[in-house]
Amino acid sequence: MGALPKHKLGKGRKGRRRSHNALVARNLVPCPKCHEPRLPHQVCPACGHYRGIEVIELKAEKKK
């Protein structure tokens, strides 16, 4: 058998330990080119632009 705790940990101590485990919403900003939401300081996944320059050339979707 493994080691067992000698004393009970209180709710406050457990809560303080877990205080950094909360989920946070992503900070999305609108792209100045296509106005789609994107992460700041990242290339826009919708249009491929970053700071007014096309960084990634996206392929057009094929329609049937």
ABEGO torsion letter per residue (X at the ends): XBBBBABBBBAAAAAAAAAAABBBBBBBBBBAAAGBBBBBGBBBAAAGBBGGBBABBBBBBBBX
